[in-house]
Amino acid sequence: MSTHNAKTERYQDGPATGIHVVAKPVGPLCNLDCEYCFYLEKRALFGTGEKYRMPDQVLSRFITSYIRSQPTPMVEFVWQGGEPTLLGVDFFKRTIELQKPFFGEKSITNSLQTNGTLLTDEWCAFLKEYNFMVGISLDGPKEIHDRYRRDPDGNGTFDRVMRGLRLLQKYGVDYNVMACVARETAKHPLDTYRFFKDEGIEFIQFTPIVERMPDKQSSQPGLRLAGPAVLDQEEHQTEVTPWTVIPGEYGDFLIAIYEEWVRNDVGKVFVMNFEWALNAWIGNPSPVCVHANQCGRSLVIEHNGEVYACDHLVYPEYRLGNITKNTLREMTARSFQSGFGTRKETALPRWCKECEVLAACRGACPKHRFATTCHDEPGLHYLCEGYRRFFLHIRKYCHAMTQLLENGLPASRIMDAFKGPLVIKRQVHQQKSGSYFGGPSPTCTTKIDPQ
């Protein structure tokens, strides 16, 4: 019950149940130096002389443990970084060979998140042959993208990313775009969205950028950003970085794009943020950890086999073990036993519990719940204003699309309703004891009006 077809299931962040693991086979190593990146600084945790390449022993153990620990019939391998293409195609050919013995046990898929600058014909031919889904990081048109996404010499990367995107399109590789919404990006919603449409991009995810400046007590050697919030304690350091998006502006960014999308592009362009919102309105469990009741099943494995509770929580205190010594099932259980995953729900402030959009938001990512409510309760998400503004704004549209889906019609019919109220006639099937038994079936009407 969604606006998309089955193909887009691969573009979600993973199933609501089961284990989801993000693998970082090259750790935080990257050929770019994006201003807002929260992962580059993690090199400080590994020290000098570190070889950022997942050894075969670790790779083999990870693949075996992930497949055997996964309770669901599908296992989705997600390869990120840093920049995973720095490892070269041969590393991923080895990955496929290690997965092949398990093809009869589970349905196995592979996704690769890349900045796109190192993609070649050889890469794209391989990705197509083995049905990789590629997430490519692209923030918008050149002037928007190059504002934050630069190389170590300070040069913009837009042209190189677009060359990589063209290669993906040339070889017919399944891909989506992950667009980071930083402070300046949020000021240009329609320029960003229309650029993606003009480039023939059908699948988009907008990721808000939120990071705090550390205080002297919370900072660790070599780290320039604050760690995760402590949900039941007031965070004294609430100063955010200059690139962090403003809460209300993030909400307005999504609203502006949604207003254009809902009138013109439903069923043609798939914005995952909008898919998740409709999914919540219908009453389904969230497919993404950010808006799920609890978290704790989305782990991250580093190049050296170390496993952490979350991609955003690669800090010593959130280490769960090492894949060479522990199974992923054991480490997931350890995450839950620590209370990490359940506290996302139990530590919600009263403001959230009484909120009209709780079913869609669920308090959002715990890492960024460092604000306080008007009742001085800790644990409020920094983006609360933006999320609330967006979810309240789209309720009428989600209600209309739900009515369409319940009547067996595609959600895209909502675009017709903007030309005037859409009246749907449908047959009503009566029980044998009903007064219409033996005669023509009656009809009832449903009026769809999103205005």
C-alpha positions, 0 to 999 in steps of 0.5 A, a space after each residue: 500500500 504505497 505510491 511505488 511499485 515493488 522495485 523500490 523496496 530495494 531503496 528502503 533502509 531495510 526491513 522493519 524486522 530482522 537484522 540490518 548491517 551497514 558494512 564499511 570495508 574501507 572504514 572512514 577512508 575517502 577521496 573527498 573532504 565534504 564539509 558536513 561529513 560526520 565519518 571522516 573524523 573517525 580515523 582518529 579512533 584507529 590511530 596512525 598506520 591503519 590499513 583501511 581495507 577489510 581483510 579476507 578473513 573478516 570479509 568471509 566471517 562477516 558474510 557467513 555470520 550475516 546470512 546465518 544470523 538473518 531471520 528473514 528470507 532476504 539478506 541485503 548487504 549494504 557497502 558504504 564508507 568512506 568511499 568503498 570504490 577505493 577498494 577496486 572492483 576485485 574486492 567486490 568480485 571476491 564478495 560475490 564469490 563468498 556469497 555464492 555458496 549461500 544463494 540457495 539458502 537466502 535471497 541475497 542482494 547488494 547495495 553500494 553507496 558511493 560518491 560516484 567520482 571513481 565509477 568507470 565502465 568496468 565498475 558499471 559493467 560489474 554492478 549491472 552484471 551482479 544486480 547491485 543497487 547503487 546509491 549515489 550522493 548528489 545534493 543538487 545542481 552544481 552550485 548547490 552540490 559544490 557548496 559542501 561536497 568538495 575534494 581535499 584540495 577544495 575543488 567542487 566535485 559535481 562534474 565528476 559525480 555527474 560523469 559517474 551518474 551518466 555511466 550508471 544510466 548508460 549501463 542500466 544500473 539500478 540507482 537512487 540519489 541520496 541528497 544531503 540537506 544542509 543549511 544552504 541547501 534547504 534554501 533551494 528546495 525546488 531548484 534541487 528537486 527540479 534538477 533531479 527530475 530534469 536529470 531523469 532521476 526517479 528515486 530520491 532520499 533527502 537526508 537532513 544534516 545535523 551535528 553539534 559542536 563538542 564541549 571540552 568535556 565531551 570531545 575526544 582526541 581528534 574528534 571535532 563533533 559531539 557524540 550522541 545525545 544522552 536521552 534522559 539528561 539535559 544536554 548543555 552543549 546545544 550549539 550546532 555546526 554552521 552547516 547544520 540545517 535549521 529545523 523550520 527550514 528543513 520542514 519548509 524544504 520538504 513541504 515545498 517539494 511535496 506540494 510540487 510532487 503531489 500535483 505532478 509526480 506521484 507514481 513517476 518520482 519516488 521520494 522516500 521521505 514521502 513514501 515513509 510518511 504515507 506508510 506511517 499514515 496507513 499504519 504500517 511499521 516504519 521501514 527506516 530506523 529513524 522513524 521506527 518505534 525502537 532501534 537497535 537492529 541496524 548495526 555497522 561493521 567496520 573494516 577491522 571487524 568491529 561492530 557498533 550499535 549504529 552507523 551514527 554511534 561508532 564510539 567505543 562505548 557503543 562497541 558490541 564486539 568483533 565479527 571474528 569472535 562473535 556472531 551478529 545474532 549475539 551482538 544484536 541481542 547485546 544491543 537490545 540487552 543494553 537498553 539502547 534500542 528500546 530507550 528510543 521509545 521509553 525515553 520519549 518526553 511527554 511533548 512527543 508522547 502527546 504529539 499529533 504526529 508521533 505515529 510518523 515521527 517516533 522521536 526520530 534519531 536518538 543521536 540528535 535528541 539533544 533539545 529540550 521541550 517547552 516543559 524543560 524535558 530532555 530528549 527532544 529531537 533537534 528537528 522537531 519543529 521541521 518534522 512536525 510542520 511537514 507531517 501536519 502539512 501533508 496529513 490531508 494528502 496522505 488521507 486522500 491517497 489512503 482513500 484511493 488505495 483502499 478503493 483499489 486505485 493508485 495513489 497517483 489518482 490524487 493528481 486528478 483530484 486537484 482539478 476538482 473533487 474526485 468521486 469514486 463509484 464502487 460496487 457494494 457486495 451484499 450478504 445473501 440475507 441482505 435486501 439486495 440478494 438476487 437483484 443488482 448490486 448497489 453502489 456507493 461513492 467516495 469523494 476525494 478532495 485534497 484541497 
